[in-house]
Amino acid sequence: MIALVVAGVLITALAFAPSIWIKHVLRRHGQERSDLPGTGAELARHLLKRFELDGPGNGVTVEKTDPGRDHYDPQARAIRLSPSHYDGRSIAAVAVAAHEVGHAIQFGRDETISRLRKHWIPLAMQLKRAGILLLTMLPVLGLLTRSPAAVGAIIGLSLLLQLAGVMAYMIVLPEEWDASFAKALPVLAEGEYVSDEDLPAVHQVLRAAALTYVATALAEVVNIARWALILRR
């Protein structure tokens, strides 16, 4: 019993470690810097203009969103930055803004790698919703079937659907890595938007940005495992 508890604690710690590390990196490099020429939002708009993605009508916009919700929305053609990255003048703000512009470049060029998100993120959301819907319907389904075996099968299917949805998030890692290290990093380094001394910090932030989906997926796996244990009782 003690061994199972220890194993559970270790698995939980390992699953949440990436998320904790990402927050630590963003906080560490989120200090305001008067020597940087602009905020994250200003850099994003500048890069969109540089790569001709800001045209009238269907140009990419830059918007402020909730804290911790930095992302590129390909349907709305919008880069959304959290307040600290939108208004901030920090290494974290600059690097995250460049990362999201990297996604805009992927979609603007209709690169093959951009199709990962188009295909897998909607599928991940659908699988997760289907799994959660089965759980919410469990009392009704239990009354209709009146079979412990059938209820167990429904629970198992629900958890499998949620787990499949989580795994689908992991598939977009190559796209995230490309946005950070094939797009954002060369732009920031070669364009001299940051100094050579700041490049190690930029590397860290871009790595954190690329691993955000992985961190979310690992945390979801633990949540699914927790539900499995609760429902097993």
Number of C-alpha atoms within 10 A of each C-alpha: 6 7 8 9 10 11 12 15 12 11 14 18 14 14 20 17 14 19 20 12 13 21 14 14 18 25 13 13 19 19 15 15 14 9 9 14 14 19 21 28 28 18 21 28 19 14 21 23 14 10 12 13 20 18 11 7 6 10 16 26 20 23 15 18 17 11 11 13 12 23 19 24 15 17 7 11 18 19 26 22 27 22 19 23 27 24 16 21 24 24 26 28 31 30 31 30 32 27 33 27 29 28 25 25 22 20 19 17 11 11 12 10 17 23 15 18 20 14 12 18 19 14 16 23 17 15 21 21 16 18 23 17 12 19 19 12 11 17 11 12 16 16 10 11 11 11 12 10 11 14 18 15 12 19 21 18 16 25 23 16 21 24 21 18 25 25 18 23 23 20 17 23 18 15 21 27 20 19 26 30 17 14 19 27 21 12 18 18 15 9 10 10 15 19 12 11 8 13 16 10 18 26 16 17 29 28 19 25 25 24 22 18 19 22 21 17 22 23 20 19 19 18 14 18 15 14 13 15 10 9 12 10 5
